[in-house]
Amino acid sequence: MGERVSLCLIGAGLSGLATAHALKSEGLDFVCLEKASDVGGLWRQPGAGERGPGYLSLHLNTNKQLTGYADRPMPAGYPVYPSHSQLAAYLRSFAEWAGLLDHIELETTVESVRRAADGSWTVVSRDAHGTRTTRDFSQVIVASGHNTEPVLPVPAPGSETFKGTILHALDYRDGSDYAGQRVVVVGLGASAVDIAADLSRYAAQTVLSVRRGLHILPKQLFGIPLDDVAEAPWWTTMSLAEQRRFIEQALLVARGRLSDYGLPEPDHPVFASAVTISDEILTRIRHGGVVPKPAIDLVDGGRVVFTDGTSVPADAIVHCTGYRMAHPFLPPDCPIGPQGSVELYKRVVAPGHPGLHFIGLVRPHGSVTRLVEAQARWVARLLVGKATLPEPEVMRKEIDAYLGGVAGQYGRTQGASIQVDVAPYLEELRNE
C-alpha cells in the first residue's frame, strides 16, 4: 500500500458515502464534510426541516438492485422502486454498517477550497455554531452532486400581480398542503410529472404547463425495469439508431403519441436529451386529474394565461424548472470550463488542479450508483499508488474528445457534458 493520504471528502449523499466506503476499504484516512444534519443527501427525510428536492411522494425511478451499493444491497423486503423514506433509511444504515459515521462532520458547510503555494488544498468550513475552521489537505474529493441551485425562469409579465404562491420544486413537500387549491405546475421533467400527479389527488385543479416536449418513458417495458433493459446484451449490441427505433415503436404501441394526451411532441429523437420516467402522468391526464397546457404567457392577478390564449384561475404556481450546477466554494474555473461545460478527465479528474477529484458529476440513463462506486474505487486506487494518471495534455485531449462525442448526440449544454453511457463508461474506468 502507498503512503497514507490527508484527504477531505465533501458531501455525504449517495456519491459521498460510496466514496467514503472506497477510501476506508483502501485504508485511507479522511474527513467528510456534510452541510446537512444527517447523511443521505437529497434522499433525506423531507421532515428534517431543511430545503431540499425530496418531496414526500418521491420514489426511485431506478430499480433497487442497481441502485443499492454492491457490498450491501437494499433489503429484500423493499419494493422494486423504493420510496424516499426507504432510501433515506437505507443510506443511513449503509453509513452505519460501513463504519463511516466517525469520519463525517455533519452540519459543516464548506466555504472555500483553494490550492496553496505548496500544492496542498486549504479548506475553510463553518460548523452549526458559525465557527470557521481552516485545514490543509493533500487531496480533495467533491461528491456534493450537481442539483445544487434551483433555476427559476424569467417571471412572466404580470407575475408581480399574482395573489397566490410562486415556488420552486425545491420547496414543495406534499400535495395535501394544496388541498382544494388550483395549482399550475411548470415543466415536464421528473419532478414536474411527479408533483403534478401528487397534486392531482388533493388539489381542486392541477394544470401542467409545458413549453417543450420531452420523451416520457414508463419505468418498465414488457414488465422489465428499464435499467435491466439497458443491461441486456440484445440491447447493448444495438446501434443508437436501432435503440431509438425500438423504443419509439414500443412507446407508440404502449401509449400512442404524446399529442394524443394534449402534450407537445418532442422536437428531438429519444436519447438526444434527458428522458422523463413516469408511470403516472399520462394516466392522470387521461383521468382528468391533470390538465395539460402550453407555456405561460402572462399572469393577470389570480389568473394564469397561456400562449394559446386560454387561462385558468390559480392559487399557486410550482416551477419544476430544474437546477444549475454550482460549486461556489471552488476556484472559479473548476470544473466548469469557459464554454460552460464540465471539463474532467474520465469525468473525475481536474487536469489543471492536481489533487482535486469529483465523484458523481455524471448523468446516465439509469442508476448512477455503479458509476460512482467505480469512480470512487478508481480514485482510491490513484491515492494509494495502485493506479496513475497520464500527463495533463493527455487528459485534456481525452476531455476534448469526450465533449465532442456527447455534443453530437446531446448538444453543447452543461447538462449534456455530464451525460454518459453506462456500459462503455464502466469499461473505461475498469481499464484505468
N, C-alpha and C positions, 0 to 999 in steps of 0.2 A: 504494500500500500504506500501511496505517496505521502507527502507531508500534510499534516492536519492543517485545515484552512480556516481562516477567520471569515465567517460568512454572515451576510444579512439577507434574509428572505422577507419579501414584502407581500402580505396577503395570506389569509388562512381560509380561503374558499376551496372549491373543489381542486383547482390547479395548485394552490399553495400547499394543501395537505398532501397531494400526490408528490410534490417536490420535497416536502419535509420528510416523507417516508423514504424517498430515494436517497436523500442526503444521510439520514440516520443509518440506512442499510449499508452505506459505504463507510460508516464510522466517522462522519464529518461533524464537527462542532458548528452550530449555527444558532442564530436567534431569529425568530419570526415575529414581525411587527404587524398587528392587525388592528384596524381602527374601530371595529365593532366590539361589542361586549361578549361575543362568543364566536366560535368558528362556524364555517358554513357558507360565508359569502352571501350571494343573492338568494340562496335557498333557506336562509334562516327564517325562523318563525315570524310571520308578519306582526304578531303581538308583542314583539320586542320593543316597540315604541320608537323605532328609527325609520327614516325614509328608506325605501328600497323597492325593487321591482317585484317582490314576491307577494302577489295578491293571494287571497285565501283559496280561490278555486284553481290555482296553478297546479298542473300536473306535468310530469315529464312528457316530452314528445318523442323520446328515445327509449328503447326498452331496457329493462333493469339489468339484463345480462351484460349488455355492452356499456352501460353507464356506471355500473359498480366497479370498484377497484379490483384488479386482478388477484391481489393477495387476500382480499376479504370481500367476497361477493355480497350483494344485498341479501337480506333474509329471504328464505324460501317462501315465507308467508306473504311477502309483498306482491301486489299485482304486477302485471307486465309493465304498466305505466304508473309508477308510484306518485302519491300526492306530494305537495310541497312539504307538509309536515313530516311525512315519512322520510323524504330525502334529507331534510334537516336533521332528523334523529339519526339517520344512517351516517351522515358525515361526522356528527359529534361522536358516535360510537367508534367510528374508524380512528379518529384522533386519539381516543382513549386506548383502544386496542393497540395502536402502533406506538404508544408512549410518546406522543408528540406534545402534549399539553405543557410540559415543563419547559419546552423550548419557545412557547408562544407568549408574547406580551400583548394582552388584549387592551382595548381602549387606548391604543397608541397610534397616533396619526403621524405619518412621515411628511415632513415639511420640505426637506430638500435632500438631494443626493448629488454630490459633486465630487469630481476626481481631483485629488490633491496632487501637488507637485511631485511627490514621490511615487505616484501611481496607485496609491490606495484610494478608497472611496470614503468620503466623510458623509455620514448620515445624521441629519438633525431630525429628531422626533419630539412629539409633545404628548404627554400622558393625560389621563382623565382629569387630573388636578391642574393642568396647564403648565406643568413643569417641563422644560425643554432639556433634552439630553443630546449631546454630540458625541458620536462614536466613529472610530475609523475601522474599516473592514477592507480586506484584500479583494473580496468578491461581493457583488450584489446581484440578487436574483429577484426580478419583478414578476409577481404572479397575481396581480391585482385585477386582472380582467380587462375587457375593452368596452363594456357597457357602463361608462363612468359618468358622463354628463348628459342629462336629458336634453333633447332637441325639441324646441317649440317653433312652429312656423311663424312667419311674419303675421302679426294679428290681422285678421280680416277687417276690411273697412267697417266701422261701426262697433267694433268689439268693446270700445270704452262705454258704450250704451247698454251692454248686456247686463241684465239684472240678476243673472244666476251665477253659477260657479264655473270657472275655467281652470282645468288642472291637467297635468301630465300623468301618464300611466304610472309613473314613479310613485304618485301619491294616492293611487287607487287601492282600496283594500278589499271591499266586499260589495256585492250587488245589493244586499239588504240595506246598505247606507243610503240607497237611492229609491227605496220603496215608494211607489206612487208618483215618482218624478218622471219627467220627459227628458231623455238624455241623448245627446248626439256624440257618437264615438267616431274619431277621425283616424283613418288608417286602414290597412289590410294585412299588416304583419301579424306575427304570432300573438302579441299582446292584444292587438285590436280585436281579433276574432274571438279570443278567449274572453275578453272583458265584455264584448257585445253579447256573446252567448250567456254569460253570467248575469248581466243586467236584465236580459230579456225575461228572466224568471221573477224579477222583482219590480222593475220599472213599469210605469204606465205606458211608456212608448220608448223603444230603442231604435235609433236611426244610425246606420253605418255609412259614413261619408267617405267615399273612395275617389281619390284623384287619379290613380294609375292602377291598372290591372296587374295582379300577380298570380302566379300559378298556385293553386290550392290543392294539396295532396292529402289523402287520408293517412292515418297512422299505419294502416295496414293495406296491403294489396294481396288479393287471393288468400286472405286470412294470415298472411305472413307480415310481421313487422317490417317497416321499410328498411330499418338497419340491417335485418337479415337478408333482405333482397339485395342490398348494396354489397353484401359479403359473398353472395352466391357466385360460383365460378361461371355459371351461364350468363350472369350479368356483367361481371368484370371483364370477360373476354369480348364483350360488345364494344364497338366504337361509340364515340359520343353521339354521332348521328343515329346509330341504331338504338341507343338507350333512349334518346329523345322520342323517336318514332314509337317505341314500345310503350313508354309512359303516356304519351299523348293519346294513343289508341286505347290503352287501358282506362284512362280517365274518361274518354269520350263514351265508352261503353258503360262505365260505372255510374256516371252522374251527368253526362251530357256536356253542353257548353256553359261556361260561366255566365254568358249573356242571357241564358235561359232563366237565371236567378236574379237578373237585374244588375249584375256586376259587369264592369268593363272587361273585355277580353285583354289578356296580356299583350303588350306590344313587342315581346321578345320571346324567343324559344325557351322551353323549360331548361333549367340548369345554366341559364345565362345570367341569372341573378338569384338571390336567396329565394327559396320557396316558402310558402306558408303551409304549416302542417295543422290540419284541423279535421276532426270527425263531426263537429257540431255545427259550424256556422251555416253551411248550406241547408241543413235540416231546419235550423231555427228560422232561416229566411223563408223556407217553404211552409213552415208552420205559422208564419205571420208574426213571430216574436221579434224579428229584426227586419227593418225596412231599409234596403239599400238606396243610397242617394249619391249623386256626383259630388264634386268638391264644393266647399263652402265659398259663396261669392261675397256675401256680406252678412253682417249681424244688425238687426233692427230692433233694439230694445229687447223684448223677450222672444223674438223670433229669429231663426237662422234661415237665411235664403241661400239656395244652391244655384249652381251655374246653369241648370236647366230651367230656372225661373220658379221652381216650386219652393215652398217654405214650410217650416214646422215650428210650433211653439217649443221652447226648450227651457229647462231649469238648470242644465249642466252640460258642459262640453268637455269631453275627455280626449286629449290629444295623445294618441298612441303612435307617435311620430319618431320613435327610436332614440338612440343615444349616439353621442360622438365619443370617439376615443380621446382620452386626455390623460397625461401624466405630468401634472403641474409641478411635481417635485423633482423631475429630471431635467438635465440640460435641454435647452430649447430645441436642439436639432436631433433629438433622440426620443423614440425610434422613428419619428415621422420625418421623412425627407422633404426636400424643397418642393416636390410635386404633390405633397400631401399623402403619399403612400408610405406604408410601413416597410422599412428597409433593414431587414435582418437576415443574416446568413442562416440557412435552413430554418428560417422563421424563429430563430432563437438568439443568435449572437449578434451584437452590435460591433461591426468591424472597427469603427473609429473610437470605440470606448472599451478598451481591454478590461476584462473583469466584470462587465455588465451583461446580464443574460435575461431573457424573457421566456416565461412559460405561459402558454395558453392564449397567445395572440394569433390564433388560427380559427377559421370558421369552416368546418366540414359540413357536408350533407350527412347528418347523423351524429352520433355521440362523440363528444370531444375527449372522453376520459382516456381511452387508449393512447391518444395522441399526446396528451400532457404527461402521461406516465412514461411514454417513450422519450419525450423531450427531457423530462426530469432525470431519467436514468442516464441519458447521454451527458447532460451537464454534470451530474455527479461523477461520471467516469472521467470527464475532462478535468475536474478539480482534483482527482486523486492520481492523475497521470496515466490512466488506462486508455485514454484517447487524446488526440491532439488536433489543433486547428491548423488549417493552411494559412498562408500569408494573407494579409489584408486585401491585396489586389485580387487574389484568387476568390476570396469571399465576396468581394464586390462584383466580380464577373458573374458569380452564381446568382446574386441578388438581381442583377440586371436581366439575366436570362429568365429567372422565375417571374419577375414582374412583367416582362414582355409576353411570356406564355399565358399568364392569367388574364392579361389585358385583352388578348384575342378572344377569350371566352366570356369574361365578365365585365370588360371595360376598365377604364382607368379611374377608379374611385378608391377611397381609403378602405371601404369595406371589401372591395374586390381584391385588394392587395394582401388580405389575410385568408383568402379562400384557398383550401387545399382539398385534394382528392385523397381519401383515406388510405387506400391500399398502397399507392405509389409513395405517399409521404412516409408511411410507416417503414417501407422498404428502404427509403433514403436514410432514415435515422438508424436502422439496423446496420446499414453499410458504414455509417460513421463510427 
